[in-house]
């Protein structure tokens, strides 16, 4: 036991270190071209929507007839001749351009000066909160374009000053202050690692059938670089396949790799990237891991472009039948802050939906971390969810496992698995703050998808105001009171798993402190852990099927109302089962705090397999 206690370290003040660090741009990086994206119209959107649903409908002749990116382009994307017209136009302004496979998104790169000229960019004030850079293309080209992403022209003449600092990624992870303590390698894996997830949610039964993800690839979308050796060391300590050659890095924006972990530029983002790789590859330890790294060496290429480029690259490569991300950019309420980007929040949402739908029509499932602050991604009187809330991604929420701990001098007991919404362990908080909880609620930008309509609990809710808004944050509410109602919009999440930092997982990484590198173990939680774990479970399921299970969401909701459902519903309508606001609806299939509930992946495999 002494050996493990001495080798498992916790870094004191870890998040303080990350918050104080700033990203540096080298002299070489200043020469890196700026990247923007052009998003095109779909030639026949109704036909595309119909086909994607047919791929997972056993009664359709198109069941499991997934399309290749070239077939997507031939049926629904812009034609090669149309793409050529755009390329010729941008060439006139000394800009490089190329469409991603599928012909829905084009990457355009060059100097900021030439981009402004080509897009006739102007800072245009559109509302009282933020400025949107205006763009204009020639009529023949403009009619094929829905939006231009990532072009930034600072508006210095308006009263509302643009703020590029608002243009940043957020991550869905929360660190616990308890150190990691394990008496053996087996105990480490069961208490803090992949074995804990596998044992809890039926993945171990698939291991028993020798399904470990062999022949599968998992695409992990990250927004910072990481040390591959850290993941290999984590896997080794967890007792799973630690072959570092399983990891394949793809830099998706400008091929510079951006800031490296050794630069100590953004510890929190490095932490996120490391845990995503470790969790996906730890659950599916025979799968290949493709890390699509959306970073840029140029500070003028904005996160929205880095995010879309990473997904467009992965979907265009069409190697991975499961993709996962735990990073988000902006919220449906505030957009991107006062960033001055060339697209609105709605246009960014539409662009994400488009490439996610392409993934679905190619037979790829996407898993997205739904957030870590209940229905309040940013502190505000109004509820708000982070991007993306796309119907073409499995939105992954959080739960809390049973535990008993002394927290802040108080005994805290959780008797059974519940929705993750932790106001109860912090009742003594006196200053406004953010409270942890699984993301969930109703999308403000996406309508209720067809597969959710008619499922009991969808668009109705029970809730308790567990926290009350005070300018800048929240305080615990001593008298929450039951609320019931109905709302429209895409219901989030779809499924959930353990995400509470008090019942969470370990991550391992090497950081640079001063001139020295230091390897650390961190005890943390968040939906950042659950999304890549779900992607790992998807790879395990696919490794046992004849072909990819494809677009999960319509199938999940169909299975949920069938006998022998693969979901454990968390429907208690009590303050002990909230995500800070939403709670359960007794007897209903769907509950906004946890969606359809937790998953028995062995039963889910059987559902997919029987259907095939």
C-alpha positions in Angstrom: 0.0 0.0 0.0 2.9 2.4 0.8 4.2 2.1 -2.8 0.9 3.3 -4.3 0.4 6.1 -1.8 3.8 7.4 -2.6 3.4 7.3 -6.4 -0.2 8.7 -6.6 0.3 12.4 -6.3 -2.2 15.3 -6.1 -1.2 18.8 -7.3 -2.2 21.4 -4.7 -3.5 24.6 -6.3 -3.8 22.9 -9.7 -6.6 25.1 -11.1 -4.9 28.2 -9.8 -1.9 27.4 -11.9 -4.1 27.0 -14.9 -6.0 30.2 -14.4 -2.9 32.3 -14.0 -1.2 31.0 -17.2 -1.6 32.8 -20.5 -1.1 31.5 -24.0 2.0 32.8 -25.7 2.5 33.2 -29.5 6.0 32.6 -30.9 7.6 34.7 -33.6 7.1 31.8 -36.0 3.4 31.6 -35.1 2.9 35.2 -36.1 3.5 34.1 -39.7 0.8 31.4 -39.5 -2.2 32.2 -41.7 -5.5 33.1 -40.2 -8.2 30.5 -40.9 -11.9 31.2 -41.4 -14.7 28.8 -42.6 -17.4 29.2 -45.2 -20.5 27.1 -44.6 -22.6 26.1 -47.6 -26.3 25.5 -48.2 -27.5 21.9 -48.5 -28.8 21.2 -52.0 -31.8 19.1 -50.7 -32.1 19.3 -46.9 -35.4 17.4 -46.7 -33.9 14.4 -48.6 -30.8 14.5 -46.4 -32.9 14.5 -43.2 -35.0 11.6 -44.5 -32.0 9.5 -45.5 -30.2 9.9 -42.1 -33.2 8.5 -40.3 -33.6 5.7 -42.8 -30.0 4.5 -42.0 -31.2 3.4 -38.5 -34.7 2.3 -39.4 -34.8 -1.6 -39.8 -37.9 -1.3 -42.0 -36.1 0.9 -44.6 -34.2 -0.3 -47.7 -31.5 2.2 -46.6 -31.0 0.6 -43.2 -27.3 0.6 -42.5 -26.5 1.9 -46.0 -24.2 4.6 -44.7 -22.8 7.0 -47.2 -19.2 7.9 -47.8 -18.2 11.6 -47.8 -18.0 11.6 -51.6 -21.6 10.2 -51.8 -22.7 12.8 -49.3 -21.2 15.5 -51.6 -22.8 13.9 -54.7 -26.2 13.9 -53.2 -26.4 16.9 -50.8 -23.2 19.0 -50.9 -22.1 21.7 -53.3 -20.9 20.4 -56.7 -17.2 20.2 -57.5 -17.8 22.9 -60.1 -19.3 25.2 -57.5 -16.4 24.5 -55.1 -14.0 25.4 -57.9 -15.7 28.8 -58.4 -15.0 29.6 -54.7 -11.4 28.5 -55.0 -10.8 30.7 -58.1 -12.4 33.7 -56.3 -10.2 33.3 -53.2 -7.1 32.8 -55.3 -7.6 36.3 -56.6 -6.9 37.5 -53.0 -3.9 35.2 -52.4 -6.0 33.0 -50.1 -5.7 29.2 -50.0 -9.0 27.4 -49.8 -10.3 23.8 -49.8 -13.6 22.1 -49.1 -13.8 19.3 -46.5 -15.1 16.0 -47.9 -18.8 16.3 -48.1 -18.6 19.8 -49.6 -20.5 21.5 -46.7 -17.6 23.5 -45.2 -14.6 25.2 -46.8 -11.4 26.2 -45.0 -10.0 29.6 -46.2 -6.5 30.7 -45.1 -4.4 33.8 -45.6 -3.5 37.1 -44.1 -6.1 39.0 -42.1 -5.8 41.9 -44.6 -6.6 39.7 -47.6 -9.4 37.9 -45.8 -11.0 41.3 -45.0 -10.7 42.3 -48.7 -12.1 39.0 -50.1 -15.1 39.0 -47.7 -15.7 42.8 -47.9 -15.7 42.6 -44.1 -17.1 45.4 -42.0 -17.7 45.8 -38.3 -21.5 46.0 -38.1 -23.5 46.6 -34.9 -26.5 44.3 -34.8 -27.7 44.5 -31.2 -26.9 46.1 -27.8 -24.8 43.3 -26.5 -22.2 42.5 -29.1 -20.9 43.4 -32.6 -21.0 41.0 -35.6 -18.5 41.4 -38.3 -20.3 41.8 -41.6 -19.3 39.8 -44.7 -20.3 40.0 -48.4 -19.4 37.7 -51.3 -20.4 38.1 -55.0 -24.0 37.2 -55.7 -23.3 33.9 -57.5 -21.2 32.7 -54.6 -23.3 34.4 -51.8 -26.4 32.4 -52.8 -24.7 29.2 -51.9 -23.4 30.3 -48.5 -25.3 30.2 -45.1 -22.5 31.7 -43.0 -18.9 32.7 -42.6 -17.3 31.7 -39.4 -14.4 33.2 -37.5 -13.7 36.5 -39.4 -13.0 39.2 -36.8 -13.0 42.9 -37.4 -12.7 45.0 -34.3 -15.3 47.7 -34.0 -13.7 50.6 -32.2 -16.4 53.2 -33.0 -19.3 51.6 -31.1 -20.1 52.0 -27.4 -20.0 48.3 -26.9 -16.3 47.4 -27.3 -15.5 44.0 -28.7 -13.6 41.7 -26.5 -11.4 38.9 -28.0 -10.8 37.5 -24.5 -14.5 36.3 -24.7 -13.5 34.0 -27.6 -12.3 31.0 -25.6 -13.1 27.4 -25.0 -14.7 26.1 -21.8 -14.2 22.6 -20.4 -16.6 20.3 -18.5 -14.5 19.2 -15.6 -14.3 20.0 -11.9 -11.5 19.0 -9.6 -12.0 17.4 -6.2 -9.9 18.4 -3.3 -9.5 14.9 -2.0 -6.2 13.1 -2.8 -6.1 9.9 -4.7 -5.4 6.9 -2.4 -5.3 3.3 -3.6 -3.8 0.2 -2.1 -3.1 -1.6 -5.3 -3.3 -1.3 -9.1 -6.6 -3.2 -9.1 -8.1 -0.9 -6.4 -6.9 2.2 -8.4 -8.8 1.0 -11.5 -11.9 0.1 -9.6 -12.0 3.3 -7.5 -10.7 5.9 -10.0 -10.5 4.3 -13.4 -12.2 2.5 -16.4 -13.1 -0.6 -14.3 -15.3 1.6 -12.2 -17.3 2.7 -15.2 -17.3 -0.7 -16.8 -18.5 -2.5 -13.6 -21.2 0.1 -12.9 -22.8 0.3 -16.4 -22.5 -3.3 -17.8 -19.5 -2.9 -20.0 -17.7 -5.6 -18.0 -20.3 -8.1 -19.5 -19.1 -7.2 -23.0 -15.5 -7.6 -21.9 -16.6 -11.1 -20.9 -17.6 -11.7 -24.5 -14.1 -10.6 -25.5 -15.3 -7.2 -26.9 -12.6 -4.6 -26.2 -13.0 -2.3 -29.2 -10.7 -4.3 -31.6 -10.9 -3.0 -35.1 -12.6 0.3 -34.0 -11.3 3.8 -34.0 -12.4 6.6 -31.6 -12.1 10.2 -32.7 -11.4 12.5 -29.8 -11.9 16.2 -30.5 -9.6 18.2 -28.2 -8.7 21.9 -28.1 -5.1 21.6 -26.8 -2.1 19.3 -27.3 -1.2 16.6 -24.8 1.6 14.2 -24.0 0.9 10.8 -25.5 3.1 9.2 -22.9 0.8 10.5 -20.2 -2.1 8.5 -21.6 0.1 5.4 -21.9 1.3 5.7 -18.3 -2.3 6.1 -17.2 -3.4 3.0 -19.1 -0.5 1.1 -17.6 -1.3 2.0 -14.1 -5.0 1.1 -14.7 -4.0 -2.3 -16.0 -5.2 -1.9 -19.6 -3.5 -2.0 -23.0 -0.8 0.8 -22.7 0.5 0.7 -26.3 1.2 4.4 -27.1 1.2 3.6 -30.8 -2.6 3.4 -30.5 -2.7 7.2 -30.3 -2.7 9.2 -33.6 -2.5 13.0 -33.6 -4.1 15.1 -36.3 -3.6 18.9 -36.2 -6.7 20.2 -37.9 -6.4 24.0 -38.3 -3.0 25.2 -39.5 -0.8 22.2 -38.8 1.4 24.1 -36.4 0.3 22.2 -33.3 -0.2 25.5 -31.4 1.1 25.8 -27.9 2.6 22.6 -26.6 2.1 21.1 -23.1 5.7 21.9 -22.4 5.0 25.6 -22.7 2.7 25.4 -19.7 0.4 27.8 -21.6 -3.0 26.4 -20.6 -2.9 23.7 -17.9 -6.7 23.3 -17.7 -6.9 22.7 -21.5 -4.1 20.2 -21.3 -5.9 18.5 -18.4 -9.0 18.2 -20.5 -7.2 16.8 -23.6 -5.3 14.3 -21.4 -8.4 12.9 -19.6 -10.4 12.6 -22.9 -7.7 10.4 -24.4 -7.2 8.4 -21.2 -10.9 7.7 -20.7 -11.8 6.8 -24.3 -8.8 4.5 -24.7 -9.1 3.1 -21.1 -12.7 1.9 -21.6 -12.0 0.5 -25.1 -8.4 -0.7 -24.7 -8.1 -2.4 -28.1 -9.4 0.6 -30.1 -7.2 3.0 -32.0 -7.5 6.6 -30.7 -7.4 9.5 -33.3 -6.9 12.8 -31.5 -8.2 15.6 -33.7 -6.5 18.6 -32.1 -8.2 21.9 -32.9 -5.4 24.3 -32.1 -3.8 27.2 -34.0 -0.4 28.9 -33.9 -2.1 32.1 -34.8 -4.0 34.0 -32.1 -6.3 35.5 -34.8 -7.8 32.1 -35.7 -10.8 31.9 -33.3 -12.1 28.9 -31.3 -15.3 28.5 -33.4 -13.2 27.8 -36.5 -10.8 25.5 -34.6 -13.8 23.6 -33.2 -15.5 23.2 -36.6 -12.3 22.4 -38.4 -11.6 19.5 -36.0 -15.0 18.0 -36.5 -15.0 18.6 -40.3 -11.6 16.9 -40.6 -12.6 13.9 -38.5 -15.9 13.5 -40.3 -14.2 13.9 -43.7 -11.6 11.3 -42.8 -14.5 8.9 -42.0 -12.3 6.5 -40.0 -13.9 6.8 -36.6 -17.5 5.5 -36.0 -17.6 7.3 -32.7 -16.5 10.8 -32.0 -16.4 12.6 -28.6 -15.8 16.1 -27.3 -15.9 17.6 -23.9 -15.1 21.2 -24.9 -17.7 23.9 -25.7 -17.6 27.4 -27.0 -20.2 30.0 -26.0 -23.7 29.5 -24.8 -27.2 29.7 -26.4 -28.0 32.7 -24.2 -24.9 34.8 -24.5 -23.6 33.6 -27.9 -19.8 34.1 -27.8 -19.7 37.1 -25.5 -18.8 40.3 -27.2 -16.4 38.8 -29.6 -17.3 40.5 -32.9 -17.3 37.3 -34.9 -18.7 37.1 -38.5 -21.5 34.7 -37.5 -24.4 34.8 -35.0 -25.0 32.2 -32.4 -27.7 30.7 -34.5 -25.5 30.4 -37.5 -22.8 28.7 -35.5 -25.4 26.3 -34.2 -26.6 25.6 -37.7 -23.0 24.9 -38.9 -22.5 22.4 -36.1 -25.8 20.7 -36.8 -24.8 20.3 -40.5 -21.5 18.6 -40.0 -22.9 16.5 -37.1 -25.7 15.3 -39.5 -23.1 14.4 -42.1 -21.4 12.2 -39.4 -24.8 10.5 -38.7 -25.4 9.8 -42.4 -22.0 8.2 -42.5 -22.8 5.9 -39.6 -20.9 7.8 -36.9 -22.2 8.5 -33.4 -21.1 11.7 -31.6 -20.9 12.1 -27.8 -21.0 15.5 -26.3 -20.5 16.6 -22.6 -23.7 18.5 -21.7 -22.2 20.7 -19.1 -21.2 20.9 -15.4 -23.5 23.6 -13.9 -27.0 22.2 -14.4 -29.1 24.5 -16.6 -26.8 27.5 -15.9 -23.6 27.2 -18.0 -22.9 30.8 -17.2 -24.2 32.6 -14.1 -27.4 34.3 -15.1 -31.0 34.8 -14.1 -32.0 33.0 -17.4 -31.2 29.4 -17.9 -28.6 28.7 -20.6 -27.0 25.6 -22.1 -23.5 25.4 -23.8 -23.0 24.7 -27.5 -23.7 22.3 -29.0 -27.1 21.0 -28.2 -27.4 19.4 -31.6 -30.0 16.6 -32.1 -27.3 14.7 -34.0 -25.1 14.2 -30.9 -25.7 12.1 -27.9 -25.9 14.7 -25.1 -24.2 13.2 -22.0 -25.4 14.3 -18.6 -24.1 13.5 -15.1 -25.0 11.5 -12.0 -23.7 11.0 -8.5 -22.9 7.6 -7.2 -23.7 6.6 -3.6 -21.1 7.9 -1.1 -20.5 9.0 2.5 -17.9 11.7 3.2 -17.1 14.5 5.5 -17.1 17.7 3.4 -16.5 21.1 5.0 -16.9 19.6 8.4 -20.3 18.1 7.5 -21.4 14.5 7.0 -22.7 14.1 3.5 -24.5 10.9 2.5 -25.9 9.9 -0.9 -27.9 6.7 -0.5 -28.4 5.7 -4.2 -27.3 7.0 -7.7 -29.0 10.3 -8.3 -28.9 13.3 -10.7 -25.7 15.3 -10.2 -26.6 18.6 -8.7 -24.5 19.5 -5.7 -25.9 22.3 -3.6 -26.3 20.0 -0.5 -22.6 19.6 0.3 -22.0 23.4 0.1 -24.9 24.7 2.2 -22.5 26.9 4.2 -21.4 28.9 1.1 -21.9 32.6 1.7 -20.4 34.2 -1.4 -22.1 33.9 -4.9 -20.4 31.1 -6.8 -21.1 28.4 -9.5 -22.4 25.1 -8.2 -21.7 21.7 -10.0 -24.3 19.7 -11.7 -25.1 17.8 -14.9 -26.1 19.9 -17.8 -29.7 19.6 -18.7 -32.8 21.5 -19.8 -34.2 22.8 -23.0 -32.3 24.1 -26.1 -33.2 27.7 -27.0 -32.0 27.2 -30.6 -32.9 23.6 -31.6 -36.5 22.4 -31.7 -37.6 19.1 -30.2 -36.4 16.4 -32.5 -38.8 13.9 -33.9 -37.3 11.0 -32.0 -38.1 12.7 -28.7 -41.7 13.6 -29.5 -44.2 11.4 -27.9 -41.8 10.0 -25.3 -43.3 10.5 -21.9 -41.6 13.2 -19.9 -40.3 15.1 -23.0 -41.3 18.8 -23.0 -42.8 18.5 -19.5 -40.8 18.8 -16.3 -40.6 18.9 -12.5 -38.1 21.2 -10.8 -36.8 22.7 -7.6 -34.9 26.0 -7.4 -32.0 24.6 -5.5 -29.9 27.7 -6.0 -30.8 31.4 -6.3 -29.1 33.9 -8.5 -27.1 36.7 -7.0 -25.2 39.0 -9.3 -22.1 37.1 -10.3 -23.1 33.7 -9.1 -25.5 31.6 -7.0 -26.2 30.8 -3.3 -28.0 27.8 -1.9 -31.8 28.2 -1.7 -33.1 27.1 1.7 -36.7 26.8 0.5 -36.7 25.6 -3.1 -40.3 24.6 -3.6 -41.7 22.3 -6.3 -42.3 23.7 -9.8 -43.9 21.9 -12.7 -44.4 23.0 -16.3 -43.8 22.4 -20.0 -41.4 23.8 -22.5 -40.5 23.2 -26.2 -37.0 22.7 -27.6 -34.5 19.9 -27.9 -34.5 18.2 -24.5 -31.0 17.7 -23.0 -29.4 15.3 -22.0 -30.0 12.0 -23.7 -28.2 9.6 -21.3 -26.1 10.1 -18.2 -23.3 8.6 -16.1 -21.3 9.3 -13.0 -19.8 12.8 -13.2 -19.7 14.1 -9.6 -16.2 15.1 -8.5 -16.8 13.5 -5.1 -17.4 10.1 -6.9 -15.2 10.8 -9.9 -12.1 9.5 -11.6 -8.4 10.0 -11.9 -6.4 11.6 -14.6 -2.6 11.7 -15.1 -0.5 14.3 -16.8 2.9 15.9 -16.9 3.1 19.6 -16.4 5.9 22.1 -16.4 6.4 24.0 -13.2 9.1 26.6 -13.7 11.9 24.7 -15.4 11.0 21.3 -14.1 8.4 18.8 -15.4 6.2 17.2 -12.8 3.9 14.2 -13.2 0.7 14.5 -11.3 -2.5 12.5 -10.5 -5.6 14.6 -10.3 -9.0 13.5 -8.7 -11.8 15.1 -10.7 -15.3 14.8 -12.1 -17.5 16.4 -14.8 -19.3 15.3 -17.9 -15.9 15.6 -19.6 -15.2 12.1 -18.2 -18.5 10.6 -19.2 -18.6 11.6 -22.9 -15.3 9.8 -23.8 -16.3 6.8 -21.6 -19.5 6.6 -23.7 -17.5 6.8 -26.9 -15.3 3.9 -25.6 -18.5 1.9 -24.8 -19.7 2.6 -28.4 -16.4 1.2 -29.8 -16.9 -1.9 -27.7 -20.4 -2.3 -28.9 -19.4 -1.8 -32.6 -16.6 -4.3 -32.3 -19.3 -7.0 -31.6 -21.7 -5.9 -34.4 -21.6 -6.7 -38.1 -21.5 -3.0 -38.9 -21.6 0.3 -37.0 -24.7 1.0 -34.9 -24.8 4.4 -36.6 -26.8 7.4 -35.4 -27.7 6.4 -31.8 -30.3 8.9 -30.8 -33.5 7.7 -32.7 -32.6 4.1 -31.6 -32.1 5.1 -27.9 -35.5 6.6 -27.6 -37.1 3.7 -29.4 -35.4 1.2 -27.1 -36.4 3.2 -24.0 -40.1 2.5 -24.6 -39.6 -1.1 -25.3 -39.8 -4.0 -22.9 -36.4 -4.8 -21.2 -35.2 -1.2 -21.7 -31.4 -0.8 -21.5 -31.8 2.3 -19.3 -32.2 2.8 -15.6 -34.6 5.7 -15.2 -33.9 8.2 -12.4 -37.4 9.6 -12.0 -37.6 10.5 -8.3 -39.3 14.0 -8.0 -37.3 15.0 -5.0 -34.6 17.5 -4.0 -32.3 14.5 -3.7 -32.5 14.0 -7.5 -31.9 17.4 -9.2 -29.3 18.9 -11.5 -29.6 22.1 -9.4 -33.1 22.7 -11.0 -34.7 19.9 -12.9 -35.7 16.7 -11.1 -37.5 13.5 -12.0 -41.1 12.8 -13.2 -42.3 9.6 -11.5 -43.3 7.0 -14.1 -42.0 9.0 -17.0 -39.4 7.6 -19.5 -37.5 10.9 -19.8 -36.3 13.3 -17.1 -34.4 16.5 -17.9 -31.9 16.1 -15.1 -30.6 12.8 -16.4 -32.4 12.1 -19.8 -33.3 8.5 -20.4 -31.1 7.6 -17.4 -28.0 5.5 -17.0 -27.1 2.8 -19.5 -26.7 -0.9 -19.2 -24.4 -1.3 -22.2 -24.7 -5.1 -22.2 -28.5 -4.7 -22.7 -27.9 -1.9 -25.2 -25.6 -4.1 -27.2 -28.2 -6.8 -27.3 -30.8 -4.3 -28.6 -28.5 -3.2 -31.4 -27.5 -6.8 -32.2 -31.0 -8.2 -32.3 -32.1 -5.3 -34.5 -29.3 -6.0 -36.9 
